[in-house]
Amino acid sequence: MNIDPATVVNIERERLRALVERDMAVAERLHAPDYQLVTPNGSTRTKSTYLGDVESKRLEYLVFEAESEISVKSSGNLMILRYIARIVLSVGIADELEFRAWHTDVYEHQDGHWMVCWSQATTIAP
């Protein structure tokens, strides 16, 4: 499979926008059924738990954007993206957190389109 990495970089930017805007139709389409997130504190979330928290605003992204160039490694039907993200989020009623993190995503070509199947964020010390 010969896909331009810029295609998947654009999909990642679309995914981040969808999470901030809570565009659940787009978020649902871009996350694989077996999606798993490893958060900066080391906990894991399934697709349904993660997107459910975003939809209900239990996890509300105020900002989620690539702050560095998005680097891409690819092989066959997989692409790995890595970049520094700036994240501002609200968790619960009053807690607002802002941090920078190394963000790594693994995209897989499934059912005719690219979907993120794994994400991991590692907080960058101030």
C-alpha positions as CSV (number, residue, x, y, z in Angstrom):
1,M,0.0,0.0,0.0
2,N,1.5,3.3,-1.1
3,I,-0.3,6.1,0.8
4,D,1.1,9.6,1.2
5,P,1.8,10.2,5.0
6,A,0.2,13.7,4.7
7,T,-3.1,11.9,4.2
8,V,-2.9,10.4,7.7
9,V,-1.5,13.6,9.2
10,N,-4.6,15.4,7.9
11,I,-6.8,12.7,9.4
12,E,-5.1,13.1,12.8
13,R,-5.7,16.9,12.6
14,E,-9.4,16.2,11.8
15,R,-9.6,13.7,14.7
16,L,-8.2,16.3,17.1
17,R,-10.7,18.9,15.9
18,A,-13.5,16.4,16.3
19,L,-12.5,15.8,19.9
20,V,-12.4,19.5,20.8
21,E,-15.7,20.2,19.0
22,R,-17.3,17.0,20.3
23,D,-18.2,16.0,16.7
24,M,-19.0,12.5,17.7
25,A,-19.9,11.3,14.2
26,V,-16.4,12.1,13.0
27,A,-14.7,10.8,16.2
28,E,-16.6,7.6,16.0
29,R,-15.6,7.1,12.3
30,L,-11.9,7.8,13.0
31,H,-11.4,5.5,16.0
32,A,-11.1,1.8,15.3
33,P,-13.6,-0.5,17.2
34,D,-10.7,-1.9,19.2
35,Y,-9.2,1.6,19.9
36,Q,-7.2,2.0,23.2
37,L,-5.8,5.1,24.8
38,V,-3.0,5.1,27.3
39,T,-3.3,8.4,29.3
40,P,-0.4,10.4,30.7
41,N,-1.1,8.8,34.2
42,G,-0.9,5.3,32.7
43,S,-4.5,4.4,32.8
44,T,-6.2,2.9,29.7
45,R,-9.5,3.7,28.0
46,T,-11.5,1.8,25.4
47,K,-13.1,3.6,22.5
48,S,-16.5,3.5,24.1
49,T,-15.3,4.8,27.5
50,Y,-13.1,7.5,25.9
51,L,-15.6,8.8,23.4
52,G,-18.4,8.5,26.0
53,D,-16.4,10.7,28.4
54,V,-15.8,13.3,25.6
55,E,-19.4,13.3,24.5
56,S,-20.7,13.8,28.1
57,K,-18.0,16.4,28.8
58,R,-16.6,14.3,31.7
59,L,-13.5,14.9,29.6
60,E,-13.7,18.1,27.7
61,Y,-10.9,19.2,25.4
62,L,-10.6,22.9,25.2
63,V,-7.4,22.7,23.2
64,F,-5.8,19.6,21.6
65,E,-3.4,20.5,18.9
66,A,0.0,19.5,17.4
67,E,2.6,21.9,18.6
68,S,5.4,20.3,16.7
69,E,5.8,18.7,13.3
70,I,4.0,15.4,13.1
71,S,6.5,12.7,12.3
72,V,5.4,9.6,10.5
73,K,6.7,6.1,10.1
74,S,4.8,3.7,7.9
75,S,4.8,0.0,7.0
76,G,2.2,-1.8,5.0
77,N,-1.3,-0.9,6.4
78,L,0.1,0.8,9.6
79,M,1.3,4.4,10.2
80,I,2.7,5.7,13.4
81,L,2.5,9.4,14.2
82,R,4.4,11.2,16.9
83,Y,4.4,14.8,17.9
84,I,4.3,17.2,20.8
85,A,0.7,18.1,21.6
86,R,-0.6,21.1,23.6
87,I,-3.6,19.9,25.6
88,V,-6.0,22.0,27.7
89,L,-8.8,20.0,29.2
90,S,-11.5,20.1,31.8
91,V,-12.1,17.0,33.9
92,G,-15.1,17.0,36.1
93,I,-16.8,20.3,37.1
94,A,-14.0,22.7,37.9
95,D,-10.6,21.1,37.2
96,E,-8.8,22.6,34.2
97,L,-5.4,21.1,33.2
98,E,-2.9,22.4,30.6
99,F,0.1,20.5,29.6
100,R,2.4,19.4,26.8
101,A,2.8,15.8,25.9
102,W,4.5,13.5,23.5
103,H,1.6,12.0,21.6
104,T,2.0,8.8,19.6
105,D,-0.8,7.3,17.5
106,V,-0.9,4.1,15.5
107,Y,-3.2,4.2,12.5
108,E,-4.3,1.1,10.7
109,H,-6.0,0.8,7.3
110,Q,-9.2,-1.1,8.1
111,D,-12.4,-1.5,6.0
112,G,-11.2,0.8,3.3
113,H,-10.1,3.8,5.5
114,W,-7.5,4.9,8.1
115,M,-8.5,4.6,11.7
116,V,-6.5,5.2,14.9
117,C,-6.2,2.0,16.9
118,W,-3.8,3.0,19.7
119,S,-2.9,6.4,21.3
120,Q,-0.4,7.1,24.1
121,A,0.3,10.5,25.7
122,T,3.4,11.1,27.8
123,T,3.5,14.3,29.8
124,I,6.6,16.5,29.2
125,A,8.0,17.8,32.5
126,P,7.8,21.6,32.8
